[in-house]
């Protein structure tokens, strides 16, 4: 391994910090609003086993690869790839791997911070009693007033700026004094808060129904669609393709057992997803099923309504959304690191200045997503808002492309000896499997995931009234030559699409891309222009 160990971009001082930082990067809102729905729909405990298999066979090799590249080079992904290109005498075209990863991290962080702003506002809303005695209509009105009311966009911008200030303030303190100290305290604290809230759901929720839907084995619900759902969730929830694992690998101490730590992170992420799923199901549903509800309205509408019925509801609601804020905050800290590290390596600028400039750029870019929910909601290209296209480009193109290129670069460009040196000490069986998976299996699987994600996202635009050219072609093919109304058929299966109920309806869910106008404060309807379950990238939050 290269010496000296210390790099100018910084390093951790304790070997366990990598584990806590990686847990903070992988545990996201998808653990709260997507995993329980998928488990209840696709066989409960059998889906969890299938998901674990996808993690270990597909996602884990990619995580290991990105982390060992960063650790071997002691740089972010851009300079790490540059060094490996020089060592293996590969084409300079492979530099695209690192550069695209930085772009992906930047774009994902830009709209992740928007969701963090909503959660941060909800902490104060809950503490001040905005949801006391609230029903579905009142909770929907609160969400609409914050997100989609054109007259309140400045307040939304203020919450957005507030959230990013919290991220930038800690990151500017440095890798050790800021990032390491914060993650070693906040991530365990978040997990303890989640355990406390889980205990509350056991006492006051419908935990028996939750356990039956999420943990019990239901082989009759398992299908090939379940495998697709497990692959999608495994790929999009662990922060791959954005340089996060490379920068964390570069920060590790020499004594950190990297591969063992990554395996522990995967298991911890799954455990958190199960616990969060049980908690959400027990507290935010009627105990029978999700009835197709997941995503945005599950967390920001159904959850406050249910929690408002509990004793000390103001404290409980504030605590739940504090947990949500901490989850998004730790994710944002990790997403900011590849951008900051790249900027420092490129310019040699001090860390504080680099963080401030990166944070300002993220805030400005995030305004495009924020305003697409209110002031810019009518400005669409091919039927989609700016936010929707940002999500589609990052999830359907950039992140899969980075993962594919990294797998091909490691498997075909680097020599076997260099790859083995980079991987470090490992059992021969693991090293052999890792090498051939990176060479042959992962490029095909990830390419399929990216194509499917893009195809289903474009199909969802058609179902929501888009007049794009591909929608006309799809309608012609579906109707056998005569154009049909958008959304009549061709809907992506709900288990494969990032979110789609399969029947074209989205009960109690914001219709962000709908072609028909709705009231921003409709008492019993969805929130106009707010992001819906088809719009939110799995790993983005």
Helices and strands as residue ranges (DSSP letters): H 17-26, H 30-33, H 35-41, H 45-54, I 55-59, H 60-73, H 77-88, G 92-95, H 96-127, H 136-147, G 150-152, H 153-171, I 175-180, H 181-204, H 207-214, G 219-221, H 224-236, H 244-251, H 258-284, H 296-297, I 298-302, H 303-307, H 313-347, H 351-371, H 386-393, I 394-398, H 399-408, I 409-413, H 416-423, H 428-436, I 437-441, H 442-463, H 469-479
